[in-house]
Amino acid sequence: MELKLQKENIKTLNIEGETFQMDCNSLKALQAADEFTKATAEVETIDDALIDLCHRTIDKMLGGGAYARLFKGMNTSVAPFYLCLDLVRVLQDEFMKDEREARMRDTQTAVSQLDQMAKSLETLTKAQNIAQAKYGASNARNFAGRATYKNHRR
């Protein structure tokens, strides 16, 4: 088994015409995503404290000043919250990519095996139908009644 060290995992994101680079291996970005996820798990309403957390999260994940570039003049919007949800999803998707690809390969292998089994059953069924047509079931039923049949059990 060969393992590769992933030194860089940069995702280029286009958000509202602005291009950002997010390093999916950055400890800072991962910690920001974790902090955001934990904070939103207990939140019942979106308030100013949550939007401030979104501000910090976006700047940590996309680089300093990213929040100001994206949300200039928007002080009462919940858009930063939804952007943070999307950024966290991108990170999670990146980490689950290898596992997802492995599951996909396993699924394709299983489907291939099922196809082969179905073809084998189809071939067997055809052979049984041919035998039925050629020899007939009535001969099998009347086998004991034939004159050449000798019952060895007495």
C-alpha positions in Angstrom: 0.0 0.0 0.0 1.4 3.3 -1.0 0.5 6.4 1.0 1.0 10.0 -0.2 1.6 13.0 2.0 -0.7 15.8 1.0 1.3 18.9 1.6 -1.0 21.3 -0.3 -4.7 21.1 -0.8 -5.7 24.4 -2.2 -9.3 24.9 -3.3 -10.0 27.9 -5.6 -13.4 29.3 -4.8 -15.3 31.9 -6.8 -17.7 33.8 -4.5 -19.8 36.5 -6.1 -17.1 37.2 -8.7 -14.3 37.3 -6.1 -11.7 34.6 -6.3 -10.4 33.1 -3.1 -7.9 30.4 -2.3 -8.7 28.1 0.7 -6.1 25.7 2.0 -8.1 22.7 3.1 -5.1 21.4 5.1 -4.7 24.6 7.0 -5.0 24.1 10.8 -6.3 27.6 11.1 -9.1 26.9 8.6 -10.0 23.6 10.3 -10.1 25.2 13.7 -12.3 28.0 12.5 -14.7 25.5 10.8 -14.8 23.4 14.0 -15.4 26.4 16.2 -18.2 27.6 13.9 -19.8 24.1 13.8 -19.8 23.8 17.6 -21.2 27.3 18.0 -24.0 26.8 15.6 -25.0 23.5 17.0 -26.3 25.3 20.1 -27.7 28.4 18.4 -31.4 28.9 18.2 -31.4 32.3 16.5 -29.0 34.3 14.3 -27.8 37.3 16.2 -24.9 39.8 16.1 -22.6 37.5 18.1 -23.1 34.8 15.4 -22.5 37.2 12.6 -19.3 38.3 14.4 -18.3 34.6 14.6 -19.0 34.3 10.8 -16.8 37.4 10.2 -13.9 35.7 12.0 -14.5 32.3 10.4 -14.6 33.7 6.9 -11.4 35.7 7.4 -9.6 32.6 8.9 -10.7 30.3 6.1 -10.4 32.6 3.1 -7.7 35.0 4.4 -7.7 38.3 6.1 -10.0 40.9 4.6 -12.2 38.3 2.8 -15.2 39.3 4.8 -14.8 43.0 4.0 -14.4 42.2 0.3 -17.5 40.1 0.2 -19.9 41.9 2.5 -19.0 45.6 2.2 -22.0 47.6 3.4 -24.1 44.6 4.4 -24.5 44.9 8.1 -27.9 43.3 8.6 -27.6 40.3 6.3 -27.5 36.6 7.2 -25.5 35.8 4.1 -22.3 35.4 6.1 -23.9 32.6 8.1 -24.9 30.7 4.9 -21.4 31.3 3.4 -19.8 29.8 6.5 -22.1 26.8 6.2 -20.9 26.3 2.6 -17.2 26.7 3.5 -17.5 24.1 6.2 -19.2 21.8 3.8 -16.4 22.3 1.3 -13.9 21.3 4.0 -15.9 18.3 5.0 -16.3 17.1 1.4 -12.6 17.4 0.9 -11.8 15.2 3.9 -14.4 12.7 3.0 -13.4 12.5 -0.7 -11.1 9.5 -0.2 -13.6 7.6 1.8 -16.4 8.5 -0.7 -14.2 7.3 -3.6 -13.4 4.0 -1.8 -17.1 3.4 -1.2 -17.9 4.1 -4.8 -15.2 1.6 -6.0 -16.7 -1.0 -3.5 -20.2 -0.3 -4.8 -19.1 -0.7 -8.4 -17.4 -4.0 -7.6 -20.5 -5.3 -5.9 -22.7 -4.2 -8.8 -20.4 -6.0 -11.2 -20.5 -9.2 -9.2 -24.3 -9.0 -9.1 -24.4 -8.5 -12.8 -22.3 -11.6 -13.3 -24.5 -13.6 -11.0 -27.6 -12.5 -12.8 -26.1 -13.5 -16.1 -25.2 -16.9 -14.7 -28.8 -17.4 -13.4 -30.1 -16.4 -16.8 -27.9 -18.9 -18.5 -29.0 -21.6 -16.0 -32.6 -20.8 -16.6 -32.2 -21.0 -20.4 -30.5 -24.4 -20.0 -33.4 -25.6 -17.8 -35.9 -24.4 -20.3 -34.1 -26.1 -23.2 -33.9 -29.4 -21.2 -37.6 -29.1 -20.3 -38.5 -28.6 -23.9 -36.3 -31.4 -25.1 -36.9 -34.1 -22.5 -40.2 -32.9 -20.9 -41.3 -33.2 -17.4 -43.8 -35.9 -18.2 -41.0 -38.4 -18.9 -39.6 -37.7 -15.5 -42.9 -38.3 -13.8 -43.6 -41.6 -15.6 -40.1 -42.9 -15.2 -41.1 -45.3 -12.4 -43.9 -46.7 -14.6 -41.6 -47.8 -17.5 -41.1 -51.4 -18.2 -37.3 -51.1 -18.0 -37.4 -49.6 -14.6 -36.4 -52.0 -11.8 -37.2 -51.1 -8.3 -34.3 -52.3 -6.3 -36.0 -51.7 -3.0 -38.2 -54.6 -1.9 
